[in-house]
Amino acid sequence: MRQQIIPLLCCPICKGDLSLTVVREDETEILEGTLHCPACNVNYPIEEGIPDLLPRT
């Protein structure tokens, strides 16, 4: 996932802003980490460069 798309992403539940925690990255993209919605208190994982933004049930 490229760093440039972070401002374009929002929480799929409340449409709020997401904060990013990077665990592993290379020179061009984020490979592992977490997107967090502080309003919903939900974490969305980033694995192998792919964010999983499916709402949790």
N, C-alpha and C positions, 0 to 999 in steps of 0.2 A: 504494500500500500504506500503510495507516495505521500509525503508530508503535505504537499500542496492541496490535497483534497480534504484535509481535516476541517477547514472552515466551512466546507459545503455539507458536511454530515451533521445530522441531528438525531436525537433520541427518537426511535420509532413509536414510543408510547406517548410522550408529552411534547415532542418536537423541540425540546430544550437543547442547549449547547452541551457538547461532550468534552470532557477533559481527557488528555492522552497521557498514558504511562508507557514508555518504551522499555522493553526488556532486551531486544536484539534488533539491530539494524545494520544495513550495509551502506555504501556510499550513495545509493539512489533511493532506497525504500525501507520502510519499517517492516521487519519480518515477524516479530513477536511483540505483543504488548496487550494493553487493555484500553478500551474507550469506556469512560465512566460518566453516567448521568447523575449529577448531584441531586437533582430534583426528585428523581425516582429511586435513587440509591441502587442502580442496576449497573453491572459491569458487562461489557460486550468484549469478548476476546478477539485478538488479532493473531492468527496462526498461519504460518507460511505466507505472510503478506496479504492475507485475506481477512477482512473484518467480518465477524458474524453478528449482524445487526437484526437478527430475528427476535421478535419480542418473546420474552420468557413468560411461560404460563404456570 
